[in-house]
Amino acid sequence: MEEAQAEPWTDYYTCFEPGSMLLVDSTWRLPTTSTEGTISLRLHRLDLASVDGAQGIGFLHGAVFTIADEHGLPLLRSG
């Protein structure tokens, strides 16, 4: 049985430096009827000064603020 756990950001998004992260409220549950939509982020820190065209590395800290369905209707919003 696989345990539900978050995987390190850098395992999937190698364009950002280690320590970069986006927080998501773990209590949120998406309706199973929504299969597409958008997310809105609030960034605390975005440092692209170190971005290299070949490597694309930068530093990011932020959180998912809202999730909307395919029609733009909010499904979840951070308090």
C-alpha positions in Angstrom: 0.0 0.0 0.0 1.3 3.4 -1.0 1.3 6.2 1.6 -0.2 9.5 0.7 2.6 12.0 1.0 4.0 15.0 -0.8 7.0 14.5 -3.0 9.8 17.1 -3.1 9.2 19.9 -5.6 12.6 19.5 -7.1 11.8 15.9 -8.2 9.3 17.3 -10.8 10.4 20.9 -11.4 14.1 20.9 -12.0 13.9 24.5 -13.4 13.8 25.8 -9.8 16.6 25.7 -7.2 16.4 23.4 -4.2 14.3 24.9 -1.4 11.7 26.3 -3.9 8.2 25.3 -3.0 4.5 26.0 -3.5 2.2 25.3 -0.5 -1.3 23.7 -1.0 -3.9 23.4 1.7 -4.0 19.7 2.5 -7.6 19.9 3.7 -8.9 20.9 0.2 -10.9 18.3 -1.6 -11.7 18.8 -5.3 -15.1 17.8 -6.7 -14.7 14.7 -8.8 -16.9 16.4 -11.4 -14.2 18.9 -12.2 -11.5 17.6 -14.4 -9.9 20.9 -15.6 -9.5 24.5 -14.5 -7.0 27.0 -13.2 -5.0 27.8 -10.1 -4.0 31.2 -8.8 -0.7 31.6 -6.9 0.4 34.1 -4.4 4.2 34.5 -4.5 6.2 35.3 -1.4 9.5 35.2 -3.3 10.5 34.8 -6.9 14.2 35.3 -7.6 14.9 35.0 -11.3 18.1 37.0 -11.1 20.0 33.7 -11.1 18.1 32.3 -14.1 20.4 31.0 -16.8 19.0 30.6 -20.3 20.4 27.1 -20.7 19.5 25.8 -17.3 16.4 28.0 -16.3 17.2 27.9 -12.6 15.5 30.3 -10.2 14.1 30.4 -6.7 10.4 30.3 -5.8 8.3 30.4 -2.6 4.5 30.7 -2.8 1.1 29.2 -2.2 -1.9 28.1 -4.2 -4.5 30.8 -3.4 -7.5 29.7 -5.5 -8.6 26.8 -7.6 -11.3 27.4 -10.2 -13.2 25.1 -12.6 -13.1 25.2 -16.4 -15.6 28.1 -16.4 -13.6 30.2 -13.9 -15.9 29.6 -11.0 -14.0 29.3 -7.7 -14.0 25.8 -6.2 -11.5 26.5 -3.3 -10.0 29.6 -1.9 -7.4 30.1 0.8 -8.6 31.9 3.9 
